[in-house]
Amino acid sequence: MVTKISNKEAYEKLDNTLCLNCQSIKFNIDKEENIDCKDVYEMLKCLEIVKKRLEALEIIKEKQIDTNWFKCCNSSKDYNNSVPSYKQITREEYGLLREALVDDK
């Protein structure tokens, strides 16, 4: 029987499994740049990026973020002034979304 796993739970399971087994993982096996992680630190950095993007997607979904409008705003206050109260975001959410949607080029 297949059970449904949330995005966050999937990330946490992968993170935990990889961290517990990192002694047996071989890094940079194929010797090509940007194909796999060169070491455990790069792997953890990549996991953190995935975690932040999943969190951003959850916020976008939950608060029905207009991503095009969001990219034009310079602060959470700017964004919140143009949306209904139930769609407003915190400064922390704004920072996370900014990193995911605008700053990542």
C-alpha positions in Angstrom: 0.0 0.0 0.0 1.4 3.4 -1.0 1.0 6.2 1.5 0.9 9.8 0.6 4.0 11.7 1.6 4.0 15.5 1.8 6.7 17.6 0.2 8.2 18.5 3.5 8.1 14.9 4.8 9.8 13.7 1.5 12.5 16.3 1.9 13.1 15.4 5.6 13.2 11.6 4.8 15.8 12.2 2.0 17.8 14.5 4.2 17.8 12.1 7.1 18.7 9.1 4.9 21.5 10.9 3.1 23.0 12.3 6.4 22.9 8.9 8.1 24.5 7.2 5.1 26.9 9.9 4.0 29.9 7.7 5.0 29.0 5.2 2.3 28.1 7.7 -0.4 30.7 8.2 -3.2 30.8 11.8 -4.5 31.9 13.1 -7.9 32.1 9.6 -9.4 31.6 10.7 -13.0 34.2 13.5 -12.8 32.0 15.9 -14.9 31.3 19.3 -13.5 27.8 20.1 -12.1 26.5 16.5 -12.6 26.7 15.3 -9.0 27.8 16.7 -5.6 31.5 16.9 -5.1 31.2 16.3 -1.4 28.8 16.1 1.6 28.9 19.9 2.0 27.7 20.5 -1.5 25.0 17.8 -1.1 23.7 19.5 2.1 23.8 22.9 0.3 21.7 21.4 -2.5 19.3 19.9 0.0 18.8 23.3 1.7 18.1 24.9 -1.7 15.4 22.2 -2.4 13.9 22.7 1.1 13.6 26.5 0.6 12.0 26.0 -2.9 9.5 23.6 -1.4 8.7 26.1 1.3 8.2 28.8 -1.3 5.9 26.6 -3.4 3.8 25.9 -0.3 3.5 29.6 0.4 2.6 30.3 -3.3 0.0 27.6 -3.2 -1.5 28.5 0.2 -1.7 32.2 -0.3 -2.3 32.2 -4.0 0.7 34.4 -4.7 0.6 36.3 -8.0 4.3 35.7 -8.9 4.4 38.3 -11.7 3.1 41.0 -9.3 5.3 39.8 -6.5 8.4 40.3 -8.7 7.5 44.0 -9.0 7.2 44.6 -5.2 10.2 45.8 -3.1 8.9 44.6 0.3 6.2 42.6 2.0 4.4 45.9 2.7 4.3 46.7 -1.0 2.9 43.3 -1.8 0.4 43.3 1.1 -1.0 46.7 0.2 -2.3 45.2 -3.0 -3.8 41.9 -1.8 -6.7 40.9 0.4 -5.8 40.3 4.1 -6.0 36.5 3.8 -3.3 36.5 1.1 -0.9 38.8 3.0 2.6 37.5 3.6 5.1 38.1 6.5 8.6 39.6 6.0 10.1 36.1 6.4 7.8 34.7 3.7 8.6 37.7 1.5 12.4 37.0 1.9 12.0 33.3 1.1 9.8 34.1 -2.0 12.2 36.8 -3.1 15.1 34.3 -2.9 13.2 31.7 -4.8 11.5 33.8 -7.5 13.7 36.9 -8.0 17.2 36.5 -6.7 17.9 33.1 -8.2 19.1 33.7 -11.7 
